[in-house]
Amino acid sequence: MFIYTNTCLKTLADKFIEDLISKDNFSPSSARGGFLTGGSVIVCEFRGLQEYLQKACVDKYGIWTAIPFKPLAGLLMQCAFNLSPKDQRKDENDNVYNQHNLVWAVYRLLEDEKKTFFFASELASLFFAYQIYRPQLIEAWDNNKPYIIKNADANFKKNEEFQRKLWFRIKNEYKNEQNIFQLYKNIENTLKKGKFDKKVLPKNIFIFAPLSIAPVHLSTLTYLSEAGSKVNLYLHQISEEYVGTSISDKKIAKLRKKTWENGKIINISELLPEFDENELYWDLGNRLIANLGRSSQVLYEQIQALGSLIQEEQIDPMNQVSDDKNETLLSRIRKDIIKDEKEKSELKKDDSVSLISCFSPLREVEVLCDYILDLFVKNKNLTPADIAVVSPNIDSYANAIETVFGSRGIPFMIADREVKKSNKTAQLLDLLFTVIGSRYEAPDIVALFEYSMYVQGKELDTNDSERLNKWVTENAIRHGLYNSGDAPNYSFEKGFDQLAAGFFMISETGFSAVNDYCYPDIEGNSAGILGDFFCFTRALQNFDKERGKAKSVEEWDYFLRENLQVFFGTDETDFNEDEDNPYQEIIGAWDSLKKEMLTGFGNNADTPIDFSVLKTALPAKLDANAKSSYSLSGRISFSNPETVRAVPHKVICCIGMNGREFPRQIMTREMSLMSVYAPGDKDAANEDRLMFLETICSAKEKLYISWVGRDEKTADELEPSSVVVMFIRNLMEQYGIEEDDLVTEHPLQPFSAKYFNGTLQTYDNRWNNTGNSANGNSDVWKWEIDNADIEKKRDVTTLFRILNDAPKYFLKDICNINLPEDAVLLENMEPFIVDGALEQWQLVYTILNSEDYIHDIKILKFRGELPSGKFADKFMEKIIKQTNEKRKLIDSKVKTLFIIPSKDQGKYRLKHWLYHLEYNLTMEEETDMIMLPLSEREVNKRIRLPGLSKENAENEIEKLWALADALRARMRPIFPNAAWEYIMSGNIEDAEESFFGDDYYSQYTGIIMGNAWTFKDLGIEGEFIECSKGLFENYNGCEYEEP
């Protein structure tokens, strides 16, 4: 076995390409399948390193080369099967002891009360791990003997007995199958005997930059090496010095504690014979290596233990350390790590290392974006491909990344996202399985249908979507798929009956001969959407009927292929090679799962499977089948640390380095028999620490680290990741840098004054001239926005929304500031249109505007817009009596607008004015409009607006839109209630009193007011008067008319 080591990944990659060419005669055309045509296999477990090696081939050949990579475990399994007798040879994935197949073997043999997919998966995962990391346990179980460890407690013995019996049952059920431990033993025995065909083994095995290698894999590689396969192992080292004897701070602390507990100096030479007794109390080697590089030490020690079986070669040049005069803090840190230097030196903090504390993930991404933009400004040669951003929890940051970087036009890509958050097919499947078995609420079903159509490439346009929602609403479809027969009935089936009756029947009364309601508003060209929606709900009914049944694999196969095409579109007859075909993607995942089930079930293919199992297993398989989206594509890459492990970039940014999130703290399973660590075990926490150390060394020019350092609500300080704490401590102790100089804290809001007084920097032009002034008043009034989008929907409803609450529109819609809002008053929410079935105004409105209100009320009940039942009938009798009194106020010659204000306020006048303008804009003749309040407080009040010409109406609306559009540039004092009070009284004090009593109803208003108590405090008196006139100065002829 040949071992090649170097601290420079580029040097290691160049050596790899050189060996690949010389030993395999590799060329771009030779890369086919898992083995190269020269009989070689390449093992590289990390996507980023794979891309890096591909790029190395580009540098060599000048063209992109598709190098086939194979996982080490899969390679060794395939070698084991290739060495088996011909009649026993199979693909590695067809072995029942493969983890994915083992799940179903375990599931079938579990007792009914324990037969869950989760429990079976946990056990299968443990059994698979035992075969790799505890071969002595499997050997004991294969001989039907218990696995015994020292000081085992009763819980361990109980779990061991249960698992041993289950393993024994699996072994007896699958007598013709060899487990993984046996396969590896067969490799050893077969190769030792020497009776095998060398052609079935790879000629060369290239293993590039492994993070860890299981002992059983390492020993199997030595057997292959002795048998003639040339094993080439390329190790990426952290230091050019031997660091296997480095002691971490944690270990030193434990030894010191033991010394103190004994009350005397212990004999250190007994514990650490390579050290002088007194040396323990001093730093031993570079502390970053000692504290973070444990995994590298373990792997190197494993390989060194092979002794004469390996040939080690250090590749020159050994390191990437440069002794240039322009040494930075980052280059010095990297140099000291490579040289294993521990000597202290005084260095100044520079911009090569940035440590950032923020209040939230969104703020982290915003600050990161400003940092990257600043790099581009200062370094014209820097490209997006030179920057890598890593995060331990990329899904938590993905939405913020898309929002912030997408709005700035910076090219980027996000890899390693959870499939159901990045893949449309997986999202649809997740939504579908969430809905099945629920109450089938109408909004959920409609949303699922619309998303299904979108995934299929048949997205509904705005009109179709509104029409669909209208059908559902006006046919009282609320929840439930089936017609229950009991009143009130709000099911989909009942609603479809009414829709079908309306489509196929012509009824002047709105009712059929048997008194069924016929919904009238279905046009012929919209029947296609109704048909699709009907088929969609029928398929949901099929799932709902079958979800309580247990079926065999073949029965589920028939059912899924028959029904999934309704949700995912294309059936098998329409197969094409498009990878984005949602049906083929979901069926491909099902086919993989089906194969694993049948392999695991063996001769018991009719094993029943509950839908609850399928509901969990199919999304998991879709997730497992997903391919990594990472690529060296010329964009800024966002990924988890593992993907781009050790890959050099000019700039590396680590975000989300929060306490308890990194390094990963994987809890030992309660059932696990591997709770006691053994050399070579997978150690996620130590592997993460090593990856962080490699990240420091892989950053050529800039290293950026950020975390959420303060609670967003309480501002309490939060600890960063333990690796960041170690890094900061090292900078303080080895380089003498004060902590206050190291960490930069960014404020909660991006419009803080710190960004504009020279303390911090931002490239977000929305926040020009912002910050908090010395007297505590808000400077929102000074903000100037230059990139706000124009409102796309310019109707009077949108116009009213803007002018009615200008602070909220400006801060939320224009500045993207989302604040927690107080409970909003009912009259502020919906003064004209309320959707609640029990709202009094809707019944009154119907009675006042209907020629046959009894008939219309009956229809409203069928539509679910009015309640049914004895109590409701009594309630409506009272309202009808009150409403008949209102009829006396109606002028049949004048357009009447019914509203329900609690009192006469400016916002209601504004709404009245806007509807009046819109109505006259559509009429050929000037038309008056009466506002008739329906509240009991103003029973006998009428407010008339005289008609105006179409031209004047258009001019007035344009003026009001100009006032609203001005908010896209900066905040304006547009307060309808205060404005109306000023127009009526001409007194600014009265207007301010109205503002604080009526307009001041949200956190957004509080932000724009700050600590100010008057308009004069803010210096906006003159502009307020100007805006008030703009709202109401032409609100002509506003007359109170008492009957």
Residue pairs with C-beta under 8 A, 6 or more apart in sequence:
1 221
1 222
1 225
1 231
1 233
1 306
1 309
1 310
1 311
2 230
2 231
2 232
2 233
2 310
2 311
2 313
3 233
3 235
3 303
3 310
3 311
3 312
3 313
4 12
4 15
4 232
4 233
4 234
4 235
4 312
4 313
4 314
4 315
5 234
5 235
5 236
5 237
5 312
5 313
5 314
5 315
6 12
6 15
6 236
6 237
6 314
6 315
6 318
6 319
7 236
7 237
7 238
7 239
7 240
7 318
7 319
7 320
7 338
7 697
8 317
8 318
8 319
8 320
9 52
9 209
9 236
9 646
9 647
9 648
9 698
10 320
10 648
11 315
11 317
11 320
12 208
12 209
12 234
12 235
12 236
12 315
13 52
13 53
13 56
13 208
14 56
15 234
15 315
16 53
16 56
16 206
16 208
16 232
16 234
17 53
17 56
17 57
17 60
19 206
19 232
20 26
20 40
20 42
20 206
21 60
23 38
23 40
23 203
23 204
23 230
23 232
24 30
24 36
24 38
24 39
24 40
24 203
24 204
25 38
26 36
26 38
26 40
27 61
28 57
28 61
28 63
28 65
28 66
30 36
30 37
30 38
31 65
31 66
31 67
31 68
32 68
33 68
34 41
34 68
34 70
34 75
34 78
35 41
35 68
35 202
36 42
36 68
38 203
38 204
39 202
39 203
39 204
40 202
40 203
40 204
40 205
40 206
41 70
41 75
41 202
41 204
41 205
41 206
42 53
42 67
42 68
42 69
42 70
42 206
42 208
43 69
43 70
43 71
43 72
43 75
43 205
43 206
43 207
43 208
43 210
44 50
44 53
44 69
44 207
44 208
44 209
45 71
45 72
45 210
45 211
46 209
46 211
46 642
46 643
46 644
46 645
46 646
47 415
47 628
47 630
47 643
48 630
48 639
48 643
48 644
48 645
48 646
48 647
49 208
49 209
49 645
49 646
49 647
50 67
50 69
51 630
51 631
51 632
51 647
52 632
52 647
53 67
53 208
54 64
54 65
54 66
54 67
54 632
55 632
57 64
57 65
57 67
58 64
58 65
72 207
72 210
72 213
72 217
73 132
73 217
74 92
75 202
75 205
76 184
76 187
76 217
76 220
76 221
77 92
77 95
77 98
77 180
77 183
78 91
78 92
79 187
79 200
79 201
79 202
79 220
79 224
80 183
80 184
80 186
80 187
81 88
81 89
81 90
81 91
81 92
81 95
81 183
82 89
82 200
82 201
83 186
83 187
83 190
83 191
83 196
83 200
83 201
84 186
92 98
93 100
93 101
94 101
94 599
95 101
95 177
95 178
95 180
95 183
96 102
96 105
96 170
96 174
96 177
96 599
96 600
96 602
97 127
97 128
97 131
97 177
97 178
97 179
97 180
98 128
98 599
99 124
99 125
99 128
100 596
100 624
101 596
101 599
101 600
102 124
102 127
102 128
102 170
102 600
103 117
103 120
103 121
103 124
103 596
103 600
104 120
104 596
104 597
104 599
104 600
104 601
105 124
105 170
105 173
105 174
105 600
105 601
105 602
106 120
106 123
106 124
106 127
106 166
106 170
106 600
107 115
107 117
107 120
107 600
107 607
107 613
108 600
108 601
108 604
108 607
109 166
109 169
109 170
109 173
110 116
110 119
110 120
110 123
110 166
116 613
117 612
117 613
117 616
117 617
118 616
122 669
122 671
123 163
123 166
123 671
126 163
126 669
126 671
126 672
126 673
126 674
127 163
127 167
127 170
128 180
129 674
129 682
130 137
130 138
130 673
130 674
131 138
131 179
131 180
131 181
132 180
132 214
132 216
132 217
133 214
133 215
133 216
133 674
133 678
133 680
133 681
133 682
134 147
134 673
134 674
134 678
135 181
135 184
135 216
136 147
137 147
137 673
138 167
138 179
138 181
139 181
140 146
140 147
140 148
141 147
141 164
141 167
141 168
141 171
142 171
142 179
142 181
142 182
144 168
146 160
146 161
146 164
147 160
147 164
147 673
149 156
149 676
152 160
155 670
156 673
156 675
159 670
159 671
159 672
159 673
160 673
163 671
163 673
171 179
173 602
174 602
178 186
181 216
184 216
184 219
184 220
187 220
187 223
187 224
188 219
188 220
188 223
190 196
191 223
191 224
191 226
191 227
192 223
196 227
198 227
198 228
201 224
201 227
201 228
201 229
202 224
202 229
203 229
203 230
204 229
204 230
204 232
205 221
205 224
205 229
205 230
205 231
205 232
206 232
206 234
207 221
207 231
207 232
207 233
207 234
208 234
209 234
209 235
209 236
209 645
209 646
210 233
210 235
210 299
211 295
211 299
211 645
211 687
211 690
211 691
212 295
212 298
212 299
212 680
212 682
212 683
212 687
213 221
213 299
213 302
213 680
214 680
214 682
215 302
215 679
215 680
218 302
218 303
218 306
218 680
221 231
221 233
222 231
222 306
222 309
224 231
225 231
225 309
226 309
233 303
235 299
235 300
235 303
236 646
236 694
237 296
237 300
238 289
238 293
238 296
238 337
238 338
238 690
238 693
238 694
238 697
239 286
239 289
239 293
239 337
239 338
239 339
239 340
240 314
240 318
240 319
240 338
240 339
240 340
241 285
241 339
241 340
243 285
243 286
243 289
243 290
243 293
243 296
243 297
243 340
244 297
244 300
244 301
244 304
245 272
245 274
245 275
245 284
245 285
246 284
246 285
246 286
246 289
246 290
246 293
246 297
246 340
247 272
247 280
247 284
247 285
247 290
248 290
248 291
248 294
249 287
249 290
249 291
249 726
250 291
252 280
255 266
255 268
255 271
255 280
256 281
258 266
259 265
259 266
265 277
267 277
268 275
268 276
268 277
268 280
269 275
269 277
272 280
275 284
283 342
284 290
284 342
285 340
285 342
286 336
286 337
286 339
286 340
286 341
286 342
287 342
287 726
287 729
287 730
287 733
287 734
288 333
288 337
288 693
288 696
288 726
288 727
288 730
289 337
289 340
289 693
291 689
291 726
292 689
292 690
292 692
292 693
292 723
292 726
293 689
293 690
293 693
294 683
294 686
294 689
294 690
295 683
295 686
295 687
295 689
295 690
296 690
298 679
298 680
298 683
298 686
301 679
302 679
302 680
303 310
304 310
319 338
320 334
320 338
321 331
321 334
321 335
321 338
321 339
322 331
328 350
328 352
328 701
329 347
329 348
329 349
329 350
329 352
329 353
329 731
329 735
330 352
330 353
330 696
330 699
330 701
330 702
330 703
331 352
332 345
332 347
332 735
333 353
333 696
333 731
333 735
334 696
334 697
334 699
335 341
336 342
336 734
337 693
337 696
337 697
338 697
342 734
343 734
344 733
344 734
344 735
344 736
345 734
345 735
345 736
346 735
346 736
347 735
347 736
347 737
348 737
349 737
349 741
349 742
351 702
352 701
352 702
352 703
353 702
353 703
353 705
353 731
353 742
354 371
354 702
354 703
354 704
354 705
354 744
355 705
355 706
355 724
355 728
355 742
355 743
355 744
356 364
356 367
356 368
356 371
356 704
356 705
356 706
356 707
356 743
356 744
356 746
357 706
357 707
357 708
357 709
357 710
357 720
357 743
357 744
357 745
357 746
358 364
358 367
358 706
358 707
358 708
358 709
358 710
358 745
358 746
359 708
359 709
359 710
359 711
359 712
359 715
359 746
359 747
359 748
360 708
360 712
360 748
361 396
361 397
361 400
361 655
361 656
361 708
362 400
362 403
362 404
363 746
363 748
363 750
364 397
364 400
364 655
364 656
364 706
364 707
364 708
365 397
365 400
365 401
365 403
365 404
365 405
365 655
366 400
366 404
366 750
366 764
367 706
367 746
368 389
368 653
368 655
368 704
368 706
369 404
369 405
369 408
369 410
369 763
370 761
370 762
370 763
370 764
371 653
371 704
372 387
372 410
372 636
372 651
372 653
373 408
373 410
373 763
374 761
374 763
375 382
375 387
375 651
375 702
376 382
382 650
382 651
383 634
384 410
384 411
384 412
384 634
384 635
384 636
385 632
385 633
385 634
385 635
385 636
386 649
386 650
386 651
387 636
387 637
387 649
387 650
387 651
387 652
387 653
388 636
388 637
388 639
388 644
388 647
388 649
388 651
388 652
388 653
389 636
389 637
389 638
389 639
389 652
389 653
389 654
389 655
390 638
390 639
390 640
390 641
390 643
390 644
390 652
390 653
390 654
390 655
390 695
391 397
391 638
391 639
391 640
391 641
391 654
391 655
391 656
392 640
392 641
392 656
392 657
392 661
392 662
392 664
392 688
392 721
393 656
393 661
394 414
394 415
394 416
394 417
394 638
394 639
394 640
394 656
395 417
395 418
395 421
396 656
397 638
397 655
397 656
398 414
398 417
398 421
398 422
398 638
401 412
401 414
401 638
402 414
405 412
405 636
410 636
411 634
411 635
411 636
412 635
412 636
412 637
412 638
413 629
413 630
413 631
413 633
413 635
413 636
413 637
413 638
414 422
414 629
414 638
414 639
415 628
415 629
415 630
415 631
415 637
415 638
415 639
415 640
415 643
416 628
416 629
416 630
416 639
416 640
416 643
417 629
418 623
419 426
419 619
419 622
419 623
419 626
420 426
420 427
420 429
420 430
420 619
420 623
421 427
422 629
423 622
423 626
424 454
424 455
424 582
425 455
425 568
425 582
425 585
425 586
425 622
426 619
426 622
426 623
426 626
427 451
428 448
428 451
428 452
428 455
428 567
428 568
428 582
429 586
429 618
429 619
429 622
430 619
431 447
431 448
431 451
432 448
432 452
432 543
432 567
433 615
433 618
433 619
435 444
435 445
435 448
435 540
436 540
436 543
436 544
436 547
436 611
436 615
437 544
437 547
438 444
439 479
439 480
440 479
440 480
440 481
440 492
440 540
440 544
441 478
441 479
442 472
442 477
442 478
442 479
442 492
445 492
445 537
445 540
446 468
446 469
446 472
449 468
449 532
449 533
449 536
450 459
450 460
450 465
450 468
452 536
452 567
452 568
453 459
453 460
453 532
454 460
455 568
455 569
455 582
456 568
456 569
456 570
456 582
457 569
458 569
460 468
460 529
464 526
464 529
467 526
467 529
468 529
468 533
470 521
471 477
471 495
471 499
471 519
471 521
471 522
471 530
472 495
473 863
473 864
474 519
474 521
474 863
474 865
475 494
475 495
475 498
475 499
475 519
475 862
475 863
475 864
476 488
476 489
476 490
476 494
476 495
476 862
476 863
476 864
476 865
477 490
477 491
477 492
477 494
477 495
477 864
478 490
478 864
479 490
479 491
480 490
480 491
480 492
480 493
481 491
481 492
481 493
481 537
481 540
481 541
481 544
482 491
482 492
482 493
482 541
483 489
483 491
483 493
483 494
483 497
484 491
487 868
488 864
488 868
488 869
490 864
492 537
496 534
496 537
497 516
498 516
498 517
498 518
498 519
498 862
499 519
499 522
499 530
501 512
501 516
501 517
501 518
501 519
502 518
502 519
502 520
502 521
502 522
503 519
503 522
503 527
503 530
505 512
505 518
507 518
507 520
509 855
510 517
510 518
510 520
510 855
510 859
511 517
511 518
512 518
517 859
517 862
522 530
535 566
536 566
536 567
538 566
539 563
539 566
539 567
542 559
542 563
543 563
543 611
546 559
546 611
547 611
547 612
548 611
549 611
550 608
550 609
550 610
551 559
551 608
551 609
552 605
552 606
552 607
552 608
552 609
553 594
553 597
553 598
553 601
553 605
553 607
553 609
554 605
556 609
556 614
557 590
557 594
560 587
560 590
561 571
561 572
561 587
564 583
564 586
564 587
565 571
565 583
568 582
568 583
568 585
568 586
569 581
569 582
569 583
570 576
570 581
570 582
570 583
570 584
571 583
572 587
575 581
575 584
576 584
578 584
579 585
585 622
586 618
586 622
588 625
589 618
589 621
589 622
589 625
590 618
590 621
592 621
592 625
593 617
593 618
593 621
596 621
597 609
598 605
601 607
628 643
630 637
630 639
630 643
630 644
637 644
641 654
641 662
641 688
641 691
641 692
641 695
642 691
645 691
645 694
645 695
646 691
646 694
646 697
646 698
647 698
648 698
648 699
648 700
649 698
649 699
649 700
650 699
650 700
650 701
650 702
651 699
651 700
651 701
651 702
651 703
651 704
652 695
652 698
652 699
652 702
652 703
652 704
653 704
653 705
653 706
654 692
654 695
654 703
654 704
654 705
654 706
655 706
655 707
656 662
656 706
656 707
656 708
657 705
657 706
657 707
657 720
657 721
657 723
657 724
658 707
658 708
658 718
658 720
658 721
659 707
659 718
659 719
659 720
659 721
659 722
661 721
662 688
662 692
662 721
662 723
663 684
663 685
663 686
663 687
663 688
663 689
663 692
663 721
663 722
663 723
664 684
664 685
664 688
665 684
665 685
666 684
666 685
668 674
668 675
674 681
677 683
688 723
689 723
692 723
692 727
695 703
696 703
696 727
705 724
705 727
707 718
707 720
707 721
707 724
708 718
709 717
709 718
709 720
709 743
709 745
710 716
710 717
710 718
710 745
710 748
711 718
712 748
715 748
719 725
728 739
728 742
728 743
731 737
731 742
732 738
732 739
732 742
744 760
746 760
747 754
747 760
749 817
750 762
750 764
750 767
751 767
751 770
751 771
751 783
751 815
751 817
752 760
752 770
752 771
752 772
753 770
753 771
753 772
753 779
754 760
754 771
755 761
755 762
755 767
755 770
755 771
756 762
756 767
756 768
756 769
756 770
756 771
757 771
765 786
765 787
766 783
766 785
766 786
766 787
766 788
766 815
767 783
768 783
768 784
768 786
769 779
769 782
769 783
769 784
770 779
770 780
770 782
770 783
771 779
772 778
772 779
772 1010
773 779
775 1011
776 1010
776 1011
777 1010
777 1011
777 1012
777 1017
777 1018
778 1007
778 1008
778 1009
778 1010
778 1011
778 1012
778 1018
779 1010
780 810
780 811
780 971
780 1007
780 1008
780 1010
781 970
781 971
781 1008
781 1018
781 1019
781 1020
782 970
783 815
783 970
783 971
784 969
784 970
785 814
785 815
785 968
785 969
785 970
786 969
788 814
788 968
788 969
789 968
790 965
790 968
791 798
791 802
791 964
791 965
794 961
796 914
796 915
796 917
796 918
796 957
799 914
799 957
799 960
799 961
799 964
800 910
800 911
800 914
801 809
802 809
802 964
802 967
803 910
803 960
803 963
803 964
803 974
803 976
803 1031
804 828
804 907
804 910
804 911
804 976
805 828
805 1002
805 1004
806 967
806 971
806 972
806 973
806 974
806 975
807 971
807 1002
807 1004
807 1005
807 1007
807 1008
808 1002
808 1004
808 1005
809 967
810 967
810 970
810 971
810 972
810 1004
810 1008
811 817
811 819
811 1004
811 1007
811 1008
812 818
812 819
812 1004
814 967
814 968
817 1007
819 1003
819 1004
819 1007
820 1003
821 1002
821 1003
821 1004
822 1001
822 1002
822 1003
824 1001
824 1002
825 1001
827 900
827 901
827 902
828 907
828 1001
831 899
831 900
831 901
831 907
831 908
831 911
832 899
832 900
832 911
834 841
834 842
837 864
837 865
837 866
837 867
838 867
838 875
840 879
840 900
840 934
841 898
841 900
841 934
842 860
842 865
842 866
843 857
843 866
843 876
843 879
843 880
843 883
844 879
844 882
844 883
844 886
844 898
844 934
845 898
845 934
846 853
846 856
846 857
846 860
847 853
847 857
847 879
847 880
847 883
847 884
848 883
848 886
848 887
848 890
848 896
848 898
850 856
853 880
857 866
857 876
860 866
861 867
861 868
866 872
866 876
867 875
885 939
886 932
886 934
886 939
888 1043
889 932
889 940
889 942
889 1043
890 896
890 932
891 930
894 927
894 928
894 929
894 930
894 944
895 919
895 927
895 928
895 929
895 930
896 929
896 930
896 932
897 912
897 915
897 916
897 929
897 930
897 931
897 932
898 932
898 934
899 908
899 911
899 912
899 931
899 932
899 933
899 934
900 933
900 934
900 935
901 908
901 933
901 935
901 938
902 935
902 937
903 937
903 938
904 933
904 938
904 941
905 976
905 977
905 980
905 998
906 975
906 976
906 977
906 978
906 979
906 980
906 981
906 994
906 998
906 1031
906 1032
907 976
907 977
908 931
909 976
909 980
909 1032
909 1035
909 1038
910 976
910 980
910 1031
910 1032
912 929
912 931
912 943
912 945
913 945
913 1032
913 1035
914 957
914 960
915 929
916 929
916 945
917 948
917 953
917 956
917 957
917 960
918 953
918 957
919 927
919 929
920 926
920 927
920 929
920 947
920 948
920 949
920 950
920 952
920 953
921 950
921 953
921 954
921 957
923 947
923 950
924 950
925 947
926 946
926 947
926 948
926 949
927 947
928 944
928 945
928 946
928 947
929 944
929 945
929 947
930 942
930 943
930 944
930 945
930 1041
931 942
931 943
931 944
931 945
932 941
932 942
932 943
933 941
933 943
940 1042
940 1043
941 1040
941 1041
941 1042
942 1040
942 1041
942 1042
942 1043
943 1038
943 1039
943 1040
943 1041
944 1037
944 1039
944 1041
945 1035
945 1036
945 1037
945 1038
946 1036
946 1037
948 956
948 1036
956 1034
959 1030
959 1034
960 1030
960 1031
963 972
963 974
963 1027
963 1030
963 1031
966 972
967 974
971 1008
972 1023
972 1027
973 1015
973 1020
973 1023
973 1024
973 1027
974 1027
974 1031
975 991
975 995
975 999
975 1024
975 1028
976 999
976 1031
977 994
977 995
977 997
977 998
977 999
978 991
978 992
978 994
978 995
978 998
978 999
978 1024
978 1028
979 991
979 1024
979 1027
979 1028
979 1031
979 1032
980 994
980 1028
980 1031
980 1032
981 987
981 990
981 991
981 993
981 994
982 988
982 990
982 991
982 1024
982 1025
982 1028
983 1028
983 1029
983 1031
983 1032
983 1033
983 1035
985 991
988 1015
988 1021
988 1024
988 1025
991 1015
991 1024
991 1028
992 1014
992 1015
995 1015
999 1005
1000 1006
1000 1009
1009 1018
1010 1018
1012 1018
1015 1021
1015 1024
